[in-house]
């Protein structure tokens, strides 16, 4: 690249156990952290604050029939290390395929903004993906 600023490409690998992110050409990734998030449903937070749990909502929670609404996500080793009431640990992948893109977005945002301290719009990106991905899954990464 002549006459321009040289900008390193970012490499990110979202695996089933860990997420690795760093700069292309370096020996090791700059960030390695679990590729799971802690999630607390907003409904659980509201109930804990109000102290109002009726038997109907408790029965629904046992049957996993809770409506999926807003949730607070905790990403990274430090955030997952704290005990929080009503928090469950979720993976964005199911059978090696991305099942929850909201979680993936939060994991990538954590890697870029908190671990690498970069703006992803200013760097070329290389995303690792399973070789068994279909064209539709591949397009979802964009």
C-alpha positions as CSV (number, residue, x, y, z in Angstrom):
1,X,0.0,0.0,0.0
2,X,1.8,3.1,-1.2
3,X,1.1,6.6,0.2
4,X,-1.5,5.5,2.7
5,X,-1.6,4.6,6.3
6,X,-1.0,0.9,6.9
7,X,-3.9,-0.6,8.9
8,X,-3.6,-4.1,10.2
9,X,-6.4,-6.6,9.5
10,X,-8.4,-7.9,12.5
11,X,-8.8,-11.7,12.8
12,X,-11.7,-13.0,14.9
13,X,-12.6,-16.7,15.5
14,X,-15.8,-17.4,17.4
15,X,-15.4,-21.0,18.5
16,X,-17.8,-23.2,20.5
17,X,-15.6,-22.7,23.7
18,X,-13.6,-19.5,23.2
19,X,-13.5,-16.4,21.1
20,X,-10.1,-15.3,19.9
21,X,-9.4,-11.9,18.4
22,X,-6.2,-10.1,17.3
23,X,-4.2,-8.6,14.5
24,X,-3.2,-10.5,11.4
25,X,0.5,-11.4,11.3
26,X,0.9,-11.6,15.0
27,X,1.9,-14.9,16.7
28,X,-1.0,-15.0,19.2
29,X,-4.4,-13.4,19.6
30,X,-4.6,-10.3,21.7
31,X,-7.9,-11.4,23.3
32,X,-9.1,-14.9,24.3
33,X,-12.3,-15.1,26.3
34,X,-15.3,-17.5,26.7
35,X,-17.7,-17.5,23.8
36,X,-20.7,-17.6,26.1
37,X,-22.6,-14.8,27.8
38,X,-24.5,-14.3,31.0
39,X,-28.1,-13.3,30.3
40,X,-30.7,-11.9,32.7
41,X,-34.2,-11.4,31.3
42,X,-35.6,-7.9,32.0
43,X,-38.7,-9.5,33.4
44,X,-36.5,-11.3,36.0
45,X,-34.8,-8.0,36.9
46,X,-38.2,-6.2,37.3
47,X,-39.6,-9.0,39.5
48,X,-36.5,-9.0,41.7
49,X,-36.8,-5.2,42.2
50,X,-40.5,-5.3,42.9
51,X,-40.4,-8.5,45.0
52,X,-43.5,-9.7,43.2
53,X,-43.4,-13.3,42.1
54,X,-46.7,-15.1,41.8
55,X,-47.1,-18.8,41.4
56,X,-48.1,-18.4,37.8
57,X,-44.8,-16.8,36.7
58,X,-42.9,-19.4,38.8
59,X,-44.7,-22.2,37.0
60,X,-43.9,-20.7,33.6
61,X,-40.3,-20.3,34.5
62,X,-40.0,-24.0,35.4
63,X,-41.5,-24.9,32.0
64,X,-39.2,-22.5,30.1
65,X,-42.3,-20.8,28.7
66,X,-41.1,-17.3,29.5
67,X,-41.7,-14.8,26.7
68,X,-38.4,-13.8,25.2
69,X,-38.0,-10.1,25.7
70,X,-35.3,-7.6,26.5
71,X,-32.3,-9.1,28.3
72,X,-29.1,-7.8,29.8
73,X,-26.0,-9.6,28.5
74,X,-22.7,-10.0,30.3
75,X,-19.7,-10.8,28.0
76,X,-16.1,-11.6,29.0
77,X,-14.3,-13.6,31.7
78,X,-14.6,-10.8,34.3
79,X,-18.3,-10.2,33.8
80,X,-19.1,-13.9,33.9
81,X,-17.1,-14.3,37.1
82,X,-19.6,-12.5,39.3
83,X,-22.6,-14.2,40.7
84,X,-25.9,-12.6,39.7
85,X,-29.4,-13.6,40.6
86,X,-31.4,-15.0,37.7
87,X,-28.4,-15.2,35.3
88,X,-28.1,-18.0,32.9
89,X,-25.1,-18.8,30.7
90,X,-26.0,-18.9,27.0
91,X,-24.0,-19.9,23.9
92,X,-24.7,-18.3,20.6
93,X,-23.9,-21.6,18.8
94,X,-26.0,-24.8,18.5
95,X,-24.4,-27.8,16.8
96,X,-21.6,-25.5,15.4
97,X,-24.1,-23.1,13.8
98,X,-25.0,-19.6,15.0
99,X,-28.4,-19.7,16.6
100,X,-28.5,-16.3,18.3
101,X,-27.0,-13.4,16.4
102,X,-27.7,-10.9,19.2
103,X,-25.2,-12.8,21.4
104,X,-22.7,-12.9,18.5
105,X,-23.0,-9.2,18.0
106,X,-22.4,-8.6,21.7
107,X,-19.3,-10.9,21.7
108,X,-17.8,-9.2,18.7
109,X,-18.5,-5.8,20.2
110,X,-16.7,-6.8,23.4
111,X,-13.8,-8.1,21.4
112,X,-13.4,-4.9,19.3
113,X,-14.3,-2.2,21.8
114,X,-13.1,-3.6,25.2
115,X,-10.3,-6.0,24.3
116,X,-8.7,-4.6,21.2
117,X,-9.9,-1.0,21.8
118,X,-10.6,-0.4,18.1
119,X,-13.3,0.8,15.9
120,X,-14.2,-2.1,13.6
121,X,-15.1,0.2,10.8
122,X,-11.5,1.4,10.5
123,X,-10.0,-2.1,9.9
124,X,-10.3,-4.9,7.4
125,X,-11.8,-8.0,8.9
126,X,-11.1,-11.7,8.6
127,X,-13.8,-13.9,10.2
128,X,-13.2,-17.6,10.8
129,X,-16.1,-19.9,10.1
130,X,-16.8,-23.6,9.9
131,X,-16.2,-25.1,6.5
132,X,-19.6,-26.7,6.6
133,X,-21.4,-23.4,6.6
134,X,-24.0,-22.9,3.9
135,X,-24.2,-19.9,1.6
136,X,-27.1,-18.5,3.6
137,X,-25.1,-18.8,6.9
138,X,-22.0,-17.3,5.3
139,X,-24.1,-14.2,4.2
140,X,-25.4,-13.8,7.7
141,X,-21.9,-13.0,8.9
142,X,-21.9,-9.8,6.7
